[in-house]
Amino acid sequence: MKLALIGFGQAGGKIVDEFLAYDSAIDNSFVEAAIAVNSATTDLQGLDRVPQKNRVLIGQARVKGHGVGADNELGAEVTEADIDEIQGAIDRIQVHEIDAFLIVSGMGGGTGSGGAPVLAQHLKRIYTEPVYGLGILPGTDEGGIYTLNAARSFKTFVHEVDNLLVFDNDAWRSAGESVGSGYDRINREIVERFGLLFAAGEVGHGDHVAESVVDSSEIINTLGNGNGNGISTIGYASEVVEPESDGLLSSFRSETEFDEGTATNRMTSLVRKATLGRLTLPADAASADRGLVVATGPPEHLNRKGVERGRQWLEDETGSMEIRGGDYPLPGEDEVGAIVLLSGVTDVPRIDQLQQVAIEAQETTENVRARAQDDFASLVDTGGELDALF
């Protein structure tokens, strides 16, 4: 699947940088173009792989390149004011070569959480290609302002994109891990899972062709038709496989019922683990509207029956008839894996928590405003009484 990646804010830029490294490492070229947008000069300068001409500094008139200080309302304002600057970088993309836009943003900060929904709305107004979001939720221990920003951003972002793929830092943080190393590891986890999904189907010259190709249309159809409320999560599980042994017996191994049964059972097990294990956004798989199963690994360890059995299991688990499946051969690898994309999930405890935070924050704001008005009225009344005395 050919993507134009737009990293918005500090986290978004770093993840897009990591996507470029991953794309280069697997020699796949699913990243057609990459842009980084930020209101902080130092964040843009810290990127390694996004081309310099595609690094867009916004908000110079307001914040002078120093960032918006976790103020996502200001982040939205400077994005709206400088949308033409961002469009200038997008104009250099060969849009006819891409399958979709993917806006990557941390949802707890200011620039990305405020600006990403604004950009999504702009892109959908101009282009016919799907516009997806990849939103990174902050950990609950990162501070109240970041959780509140995420609650506000999620509400708008999910309605502006065709589908919002979500990664929850809270579910992936390790105890005792330093902040720097923790984020570096999490960024690699993000890129590995979503990168494998998007790379599937991008078969180059001389590559091993899959038995059942997962092309961009399979991913687009799984992500949905852009109804403005799609939330997606991804699961991944892998297992090291033994290399083919030498000798006369090995030449017959791939033809035996035993080997086919082993490969089939392994893939079904991996699909289960990917679905019921740690998802990028913890959710009840039964609440998904659509799903996609992708088998990855050395071609000799993949078979159509294994993918089909895994697809059928996921169909039973979700109760959805819209479960697609295919494989993504990776010659030379020593692991067989299963990627499971669950789209349109509705039973998501973390999102319910964010929505509750937003409700409580709104009530608190209204109470504070009401008290301030009462205090002001009281001061005015007191002032009138004092004037009468004199």
Secondary structure as the mmCIF struct_conf table of DSSP 4:
data_model
#
loop_
_struct_conf.conf_type_id
_struct_conf.id
_struct_conf.beg_label_comp_id
_struct_conf.beg_label_asym_id
_struct_conf.beg_label_seq_id
_struct_conf.end_label_comp_id
_struct_conf.end_label_asym_id
_struct_conf.end_label_seq_id
STRN STRN1 LEU A 3 PHE A 8
HELX_RH_AL_P HELX_RH_AL_P1 GLY A 9 ALA A 25
TURN_TY1_P TURN_TY1_P1 ILE A 26 ASP A 27
STRN STRN2 VAL A 31 ASN A 38
BEND BEND1 SER A 39 SER A 39
STRN STRN3 ALA A 40 ALA A 40
HELX_RH_AL_P HELX_RH_AL_P2 THR A 41 GLN A 45
TURN_TY1_P TURN_TY1_P2 GLY A 46 GLY A 46
BEND BEND2 ASP A 48 VAL A 50
HELX_RH_3T_P HELX_RH_3T_P1 GLN A 52 ASN A 54
STRN STRN4 ARG A 55 LEU A 57
HELX_RH_AL_P HELX_RH_AL_P3 GLN A 60 VAL A 63
TURN_TY1_P TURN_TY1_P3 LYS A 64 GLY A 65
STRN STRN5 HIS A 66 HIS A 66
TURN_TY1_P TURN_TY1_P4 GLY A 69 ALA A 70
HELX_RH_AL_P HELX_RH_AL_P4 ASN A 72 ALA A 81
TURN_TY1_P TURN_TY1_P5 ASP A 82 ASP A 82
HELX_RH_AL_P HELX_RH_AL_P5 ILE A 83 ILE A 90
TURN_TY1_P TURN_TY1_P6 ASP A 91 ARG A 92
BEND BEND3 ILE A 93 ILE A 93
HELX_RH_3T_P HELX_RH_3T_P2 VAL A 95 GLU A 97
BEND BEND4 ASP A 99 ASP A 99
STRN STRN6 ALA A 100 GLY A 106
BEND BEND5 MET A 107 GLY A 110
HELX_RH_AL_P HELX_RH_AL_P6 THR A 111 ILE A 126
BEND BEND6 THR A 128 GLU A 129
STRN STRN7 VAL A 131 LEU A 137
HELX_LH_PP_P HELX_LH_PP_P1 PRO A 138 GLY A 139
HELX_RH_3T_P HELX_RH_3T_P3 THR A 140 GLU A 142
HELX_RH_AL_P HELX_RH_AL_P7 GLY A 144 GLU A 160
BEND BEND7 VAL A 161 ASP A 162
STRN STRN8 ASN A 163 ASP A 168
HELX_RH_3T_P HELX_RH_3T_P4 ASN A 169 ALA A 171
TURN_TY1_P TURN_TY1_P7 TRP A 172 TRP A 172
HELX_LH_PP_P HELX_LH_PP_P2 ARG A 173 SER A 174
TURN_TY1_P TURN_TY1_P8 ALA A 175 GLY A 176
HELX_RH_AL_P HELX_RH_AL_P8 VAL A 179 ALA A 199
TURN_TY1_P TURN_TY1_P9 ALA A 200 GLY A 201
TURN_TY1_P TURN_TY1_P10 HIS A 205 GLY A 206
HELX_LH_PP_P HELX_LH_PP_P3 ASP A 207 ALA A 210
BEND BEND8 GLU A 211 SER A 212
STRN STRN9 VAL A 213 VAL A 213
HELX_RH_AL_P HELX_RH_AL_P9 SER A 216 LEU A 223
BEND BEND9 ASN A 225 ASN A 225
BEND BEND10 GLY A 228 GLY A 228
STRN STRN10 ILE A 231 VAL A 240
HELX_LH_PP_P HELX_LH_PP_P4 GLU A 242 ASP A 246
BEND BEND11 GLY A 247 GLY A 247
TURN_TY1_P TURN_TY1_P11 LEU A 248 LEU A 249
HELX_RH_AL_P HELX_RH_AL_P10 SER A 250 ARG A 253
TURN_TY1_P TURN_TY1_P12 SER A 254 GLU A 255
BEND BEND12 THR A 256 THR A 256
HELX_RH_AL_P HELX_RH_AL_P11 GLU A 257 LEU A 276
BEND BEND13 GLY A 277 GLY A 277
BEND BEND14 THR A 280 LEU A 281
HELX_RH_3T_P HELX_RH_3T_P5 ALA A 285 SER A 287
BEND BEND15 ASP A 289 ASP A 289
STRN STRN11 ARG A 290 GLY A 297
HELX_RH_3T_P HELX_RH_3T_P6 PRO A 299 HIS A 301
HELX_RH_AL_P HELX_RH_AL_P12 ARG A 304 THR A 318
BEND BEND16 MET A 321 MET A 321
STRN STRN12 ILE A 323 PRO A 329
TURN_TY1_P TURN_TY1_P13 PRO A 331 GLY A 332
BEND BEND17 ASP A 334 ASP A 334
STRN STRN13 GLU A 335 SER A 343
BEND BEND18 GLY A 344 GLY A 344
HELX_RH_AL_P HELX_RH_AL_P13 PRO A 349 LEU A 389
#
